């Protein structure tokens, strides 16, 4: 889903180039960890177009082992591609920090273990998860089958007055339509 959304929002004169990261479809800890190594080959492929920026587009694959792991992924892919790299976990924290948001509600498609790792990642960045709503799906391919209306309803169902923002996690979830609805 993220790839097609990048193409939709790319301004004139900006091109989008992608390489797949082999990992698996079940979002297990082993599969998420294996994506770090697989991302290096993807970075070598994307480096051939001399990109201005590289995006590591897997949210759980960038937060699962914590902030230092996320930074290591950025450093490795930057060295390989010769372009600054941003992960979705890093972008999440950057956007929340830029807005001054310290308390957030979170929507994910993840299972309990991955949700707990996300809450820990946010906590280590000084961000409190006030409430978390999940679709509780292990199969990462199924995440893309969640309809924008379902995500929108989940946001409405879990949002609390105590939070300062809502973060909808996972690059496999449709974002642009949900953003328009919100």
Buried (B, 14 or more C-beta within 10 A) or exposed (E): BBEEBBEEEEEEEEEBEBBEBEBBEBBBEEBBBBBBEBBBBBBEBBBEEEBEEBBBBBBBBBBBBBBEBBBEBBEBBBEBBEBEBBBBBBBBBEEBEEEEBBBBBBBBBBBEEBBEBBBBBBEEBEBBBBBBBBBEBBEBEBBBBBEBEBBBEBBEEBBEEEBBBBBBBBBBBBBEBBEEEE
